[in-house]
Amino acid sequence: MGWFFGFKLHLVNSERGELPSVMLTPGNVDDREPLPALAKRLKGKLFGDKGYIGSRSCGGKACG
């Protein structure tokens, strides 16, 4: 893919606008890699764009 400089900010926000989980990763990290750590303490449904959704992405939780 070549060189990439920068960072990605991964956020989880609740229906109340709270940020229960936040993670900063280098720009070359796959979007799915931090997902298990971001969703570890969450309960309920987890929604994301196609970059996050996949059978291994949700670590046993239902992805919607």
N, CA, C and O atoms as CSV, one atom per row, in Angstrom:
chain,resi,resn,atom,element,x,y,z
A,1,MET,N,N,0.802,-1.190,0.000
A,1,MET,CA,C,0.000,0.000,0.000
A,1,MET,C,C,0.846,1.255,0.000
A,1,MET,O,O,0.348,2.323,-0.358
A,2,GLY,N,N,2.063,1.168,0.375
A,2,GLY,CA,C,2.894,2.353,0.402
A,2,GLY,C,C,2.972,2.973,1.780
A,2,GLY,O,O,2.600,2.352,2.776
A,3,TRP,N,N,3.452,4.184,1.831
A,3,TRP,CA,C,3.659,4.880,3.093
A,3,TRP,C,C,2.417,5.655,3.496
A,3,TRP,O,O,1.705,6.211,2.660
A,4,PHE,N,N,2.180,5.676,4.793
A,4,PHE,CA,C,1.084,6.468,5.330
A,4,PHE,C,C,1.537,7.048,6.660
A,4,PHE,O,O,2.010,6.314,7.527
A,5,PHE,N,N,1.401,8.323,6.827
A,5,PHE,CA,C,1.761,8.986,8.078
A,5,PHE,C,C,0.496,9.548,8.703
A,5,PHE,O,O,-0.293,10.210,8.029
A,6,GLY,N,N,0.309,9.295,9.945
A,6,GLY,CA,C,-0.857,9.835,10.634
A,6,GLY,C,C,-1.425,8.837,11.614
A,6,GLY,O,O,-0.827,7.799,11.898
A,7,PHE,N,N,-2.592,9.173,12.125
A,7,PHE,CA,C,-3.252,8.366,13.129
A,7,PHE,C,C,-4.727,8.224,12.796
A,7,PHE,O,O,-5.283,9.009,12.028
A,8,LYS,N,N,-5.353,7.214,13.382
A,8,LYS,CA,C,-6.793,7.017,13.267
A,8,LYS,C,C,-7.381,7.093,14.663
A,8,LYS,O,O,-6.828,6.544,15.616
A,9,LEU,N,N,-8.494,7.770,14.768
A,9,LEU,CA,C,-9.212,7.865,16.024
A,9,LEU,C,C,-10.438,6.963,15.915
A,9,LEU,O,O,-11.302,7.188,15.068
A,10,HIS,N,N,-10.513,5.948,16.767
A,10,HIS,CA,C,-11.629,5.012,16.791
A,10,HIS,C,C,-12.491,5.364,17.997
A,10,HIS,O,O,-12.008,5.412,19.128
A,11,LEU,N,N,-13.771,5.611,17.742
A,11,LEU,CA,C,-14.698,6.032,18.791
A,11,LEU,C,C,-15.890,5.097,18.863
A,11,LEU,O,O,-16.335,4.558,17.850
A,12,VAL,N,N,-16.393,4.912,20.055
A,12,VAL,CA,C,-17.690,4.277,20.263
A,12,VAL,C,C,-18.524,5.303,20.997
A,12,VAL,O,O,-18.123,5.801,22.049
A,13,ASN,N,N,-19.695,5.624,20.439
A,13,ASN,CA,C,-20.555,6.563,21.140
A,13,ASN,C,C,-21.899,5.917,21.430
A,13,ASN,O,O,-22.373,5.072,20.671
A,14,SER,N,N,-22.498,6.320,22.524
A,14,SER,CA,C,-23.785,5.766,22.943
A,14,SER,C,C,-24.918,6.599,22.372
A,14,SER,O,O,-24.703,7.649,21.768
A,15,GLU,N,N,-26.130,6.101,22.580
A,15,GLU,CA,C,-27.306,6.836,22.107
A,15,GLU,C,C,-27.472,8.162,22.854
A,15,GLU,O,O,-28.206,9.039,22.398
A,16,ARG,N,N,-26.804,8.312,23.982
A,16,ARG,CA,C,-26.851,9.561,24.758
A,16,ARG,C,C,-25.713,10.514,24.386
A,16,ARG,O,O,-25.603,11.596,24.962
A,17,GLY,N,N,-24.882,10.130,23.446
A,17,GLY,CA,C,-23.776,10.981,23.031
A,17,GLY,C,C,-22.516,10.822,23.864
A,17,GLY,O,O,-21.569,11.593,23.710
A,18,GLU,N,N,-22.496,9.825,24.749
A,18,GLU,CA,C,-21.317,9.563,25.567
A,18,GLU,C,C,-20.277,8.797,24.757
A,18,GLU,O,O,-20.613,8.139,23.773
A,19,LEU,N,N,-19.027,8.884,25.167
A,19,LEU,CA,C,-17.940,8.152,24.515
A,19,LEU,C,C,-17.389,7.108,25.493
A,19,LEU,O,O,-16.417,7.379,26.199
A,20,PRO,N,N,-17.996,5.922,25.541
A,20,PRO,CA,C,-17.533,4.912,26.490
A,20,PRO,C,C,-16.206,4.268,26.115
A,20,PRO,O,O,-15.559,3.654,26.964
A,21,SER,N,N,-15.789,4.395,24.859
A,21,SER,CA,C,-14.551,3.764,24.427
A,21,SER,C,C,-13.901,4.588,23.315
A,21,SER,O,O,-14.552,4.973,22.343
A,22,VAL,N,N,-12.609,4.848,23.480
A,22,VAL,CA,C,-11.838,5.641,22.515
A,22,VAL,C,C,-10.462,5.019,22.375
A,22,VAL,O,O,-9.866,4.592,23.365
A,23,MET,N,N,-9.948,4.963,21.139
A,23,MET,CA,C,-8.616,4.420,20.916
A,23,MET,C,C,-7.954,5.152,19.745
A,23,MET,O,O,-8.600,5.446,18.740
A,24,LEU,N,N,-6.690,5.435,19.886
A,24,LEU,CA,C,-5.888,6.070,18.846
A,24,LEU,C,C,-4.887,5.043,18.341
A,24,LEU,O,O,-4.158,4.445,19.131
A,25,THR,N,N,-4.849,4.834,17.017
A,25,THR,CA,C,-3.921,3.864,16.427
A,25,THR,C,C,-3.121,4.535,15.312
A,25,THR,O,O,-3.544,5.564,14.784
A,26,PRO,N,N,-1.969,3.964,14.948
A,26,PRO,CA,C,-1.240,4.457,13.783
A,26,PRO,C,C,-2.102,4.296,12.526
A,26,PRO,O,O,-2.972,3.427,12.477
A,27,GLY,N,N,-1.868,5.101,11.550
A,27,GLY,CA,C,-2.664,5.089,10.330
A,27,GLY,C,C,-2.619,3.797,9.539
A,27,GLY,O,O,-3.523,3.535,8.746
A,28,ASN,N,N,-1.590,2.981,9.734
A,28,ASN,CA,C,-1.479,1.752,8.947
A,28,ASN,C,C,-2.112,0.535,9.627
A,28,ASN,O,O,-1.972,-0.581,9.126
A,29,VAL,N,N,-2.799,0.722,10.745
A,29,VAL,CA,C,-3.463,-0.379,11.441
A,29,VAL,C,C,-4.839,-0.609,10.817
A,29,VAL,O,O,-5.584,0.339,10.567
A,30,ASP,N,N,-5.170,-1.888,10.568
A,30,ASP,CA,C,-6.475,-2.263,10.030
A,30,ASP,C,C,-7.572,-1.796,10.992
A,30,ASP,O,O,-7.417,-1.908,12.208
A,31,ASP,N,N,-8.671,-1.277,10.457
A,31,ASP,CA,C,-9.761,-0.757,11.285
A,31,ASP,C,C,-10.360,-1.814,12.209
A,31,ASP,O,O,-10.869,-1.479,13.279
A,32,ARG,N,N,-10.306,-3.080,11.813
A,32,ARG,CA,C,-10.902,-4.142,12.629
A,32,ARG,C,C,-10.037,-4.552,13.805
A,32,ARG,O,O,-10.545,-5.155,14.750
A,33,GLU,N,N,-8.758,-4.250,13.780
A,33,GLU,CA,C,-7.847,-4.696,14.833
A,33,GLU,C,C,-8.196,-4.160,16.228
A,33,GLU,O,O,-8.168,-4.940,17.181
A,34,PRO,N,N,-8.521,-2.884,16.398
A,34,PRO,CA,C,-8.841,-2.393,17.751
A,34,PRO,C,C,-10.267,-2.694,18.207
A,34,PRO,O,O,-10.606,-2.432,19.362
A,35,LEU,N,N,-11.105,-3.235,17.332
A,35,LEU,CA,C,-12.512,-3.428,17.671
A,35,LEU,C,C,-12.760,-4.301,18.899
A,35,LEU,O,O,-13.583,-3.920,19.732
A,36,PRO,N,N,-12.101,-5.441,19.061
A,36,PRO,CA,C,-12.363,-6.239,20.272
A,36,PRO,C,C,-12.078,-5.469,21.562
A,36,PRO,O,O,-12.825,-5.596,22.532
A,37,ALA,N,N,-11.029,-4.688,21.584
A,37,ALA,CA,C,-10.715,-3.904,22.779
A,37,ALA,C,C,-11.737,-2.779,22.983
A,37,ALA,O,O,-12.092,-2.464,24.119
A,38,LEU,N,N,-12.206,-2.180,21.896
A,38,LEU,CA,C,-13.196,-1.107,21.995
A,38,LEU,C,C,-14.538,-1.623,22.512
A,38,LEU,O,O,-15.223,-0.929,23.263
A,39,ALA,N,N,-14.914,-2.839,22.112
A,39,ALA,CA,C,-16.233,-3.386,22.435
A,39,ALA,C,C,-16.230,-4.290,23.667
A,39,ALA,O,O,-17.274,-4.832,24.032
A,40,LYS,N,N,-15.096,-4.458,24.301
A,40,LYS,CA,C,-14.958,-5.427,25.396
A,40,LYS,C,C,-15.980,-5.239,26.516
A,40,LYS,O,O,-16.558,-6.220,26.983
A,41,ARG,N,N,-16.211,-4.018,26.952
A,41,ARG,CA,C,-17.103,-3.772,28.089
A,41,ARG,C,C,-18.492,-3.304,27.668
A,41,ARG,O,O,-19.278,-2.889,28.519
A,42,LEU,N,N,-18.810,-3.359,26.390
A,42,LEU,CA,C,-20.104,-2.882,25.915
A,42,LEU,C,C,-21.167,-3.960,26.027
A,42,LEU,O,O,-20.873,-5.153,25.943
A,43,LYS,N,N,-22.406,-3.528,26.217
A,43,LYS,CA,C,-23.557,-4.428,26.234
A,43,LYS,C,C,-24.558,-3.923,25.225
A,43,LYS,O,O,-24.659,-2.720,24.987
A,44,GLY,N,N,-25.296,-4.838,24.634
A,44,GLY,CA,C,-26.301,-4.453,23.652
A,44,GLY,C,C,-25.787,-4.653,22.241
A,44,GLY,O,O,-24.874,-5.445,22.009
A,45,LYS,N,N,-26.368,-3.943,21.314
A,45,LYS,CA,C,-26.011,-4.086,19.903
A,45,LYS,C,C,-24.844,-3.176,19.558
A,45,LYS,O,O,-24.650,-2.117,20.153
A,46,LEU,N,N,-24.079,-3.626,18.580
A,46,LEU,CA,C,-22.923,-2.877,18.099
A,46,LEU,C,C,-23.090,-2.671,16.604
A,46,LEU,O,O,-23.205,-3.640,15.853
A,47,PHE,N,N,-23.105,-1.433,16.169
A,47,PHE,CA,C,-23.268,-1.102,14.759
A,47,PHE,C,C,-21.995,-0.451,14.251
A,47,PHE,O,O,-21.321,0.272,14.984
A,48,GLY,N,N,-21.667,-0.711,12.986
A,48,GLY,CA,C,-20.495,-0.093,12.387
A,48,GLY,C,C,-20.588,-0.121,10.877
A,48,GLY,O,O,-21.453,-0.794,10.317
A,49,ASP,N,N,-19.704,0.605,10.217
A,49,ASP,CA,C,-19.706,0.561,8.763
A,49,ASP,C,C,-19.032,-0.734,8.298
A,49,ASP,O,O,-18.534,-1.506,9.118
A,50,LYS,N,N,-19.016,-0.966,7.006
A,50,LYS,CA,C,-18.493,-2.231,6.475
A,50,LYS,C,C,-17.036,-2.481,6.811
A,50,LYS,O,O,-16.593,-3.629,6.781
A,51,GLY,N,N,-16.279,-1.445,7.129
A,51,GLY,CA,C,-14.884,-1.622,7.511
A,51,GLY,C,C,-14.727,-2.351,8.840
A,51,GLY,O,O,-13.681,-2.945,9.102
A,52,TYR,N,N,-15.760,-2.310,9.681
A,52,TYR,CA,C,-15.708,-2.942,10.999
A,52,TYR,C,C,-16.483,-4.254,11.069
A,52,TYR,O,O,-16.140,-5.124,11.870
A,53,ILE,N,N,-17.508,-4.413,10.258
A,53,ILE,CA,C,-18.393,-5.568,10.379
A,53,ILE,C,C,-17.796,-6.785,9.683
A,53,ILE,O,O,-17.364,-6.714,8.533
A,54,GLY,N,N,-17.783,-7.896,10.400
A,54,GLY,CA,C,-17.321,-9.165,9.868
A,54,GLY,C,C,-17.485,-10.239,10.923
A,54,GLY,O,O,-17.672,-9.923,12.098
A,55,SER,N,N,-17.420,-11.496,10.532
A,55,SER,CA,C,-17.666,-12.578,11.470
A,55,SER,C,C,-16.670,-12.598,12.616
A,55,SER,O,O,-17.049,-12.920,13.742
A,56,ARG,N,N,-15.389,-12.258,12.363
A,56,ARG,CA,C,-14.412,-12.265,13.449
A,56,ARG,C,C,-14.309,-10.929,14.153
A,56,ARG,O,O,-13.687,-10.841,15.212
A,57,SER,N,N,-14.896,-9.897,13.598
A,57,SER,CA,C,-14.739,-8.549,14.152
A,57,SER,C,C,-15.400,-8.357,15.507
A,57,SER,O,O,-14.896,-7.601,16.337
A,58,CYS,N,N,-16.518,-9.028,15.743
A,58,CYS,CA,C,-17.307,-8.733,16.929
A,58,CYS,C,C,-16.992,-9.611,18.123
A,58,CYS,O,O,-17.587,-9.432,19.185
A,59,GLY,N,N,-16.089,-10.540,17.983
A,59,GLY,CA,C,-15.683,-11.361,19.117
A,59,GLY,C,C,-16.829,-12.053,19.817
A,59,GLY,O,O,-16.876,-12.092,21.047
A,60,GLY,N,N,-17.761,-12.604,19.043
A,60,GLY,CA,C,-18.882,-13.322,19.634
A,60,GLY,C,C,-20.112,-12.461,19.879
A,60,GLY,O,O,-21.176,-12.998,20.190
A,61,LYS,N,N,-20.002,-11.152,19.751
A,61,LYS,CA,C,-21.156,-10.273,19.931
A,61,LYS,C,C,-21.892,-10.161,18.599
A,61,LYS,O,O,-21.305,-10.343,17.533
A,62,ALA,N,N,-23.167,-9.864,18.678
A,62,ALA,CA,C,-23.960,-9.699,17.448
A,62,ALA,C,C,-23.638,-8.351,16.821
A,62,ALA,O,O,-23.837,-7.305,17.438
A,63,CYS,N,N,-23.145,-8.384,15.598
A,63,CYS,CA,C,-22.892,-7.145,14.859
A,63,CYS,C,C,-24.110,-6.827,14.027
A,63,CYS,O,O,-24.691,-7.721,13.413
A,64,GLY,N,N,-24.502,-5.584,13.994
A,64,GLY,CA,C,-25.693,-5.216,13.235
A,64,GLY,C,C,-25.402,-4.197,12.195
A,64,GLY,O,O,-26.304,-3.781,11.468
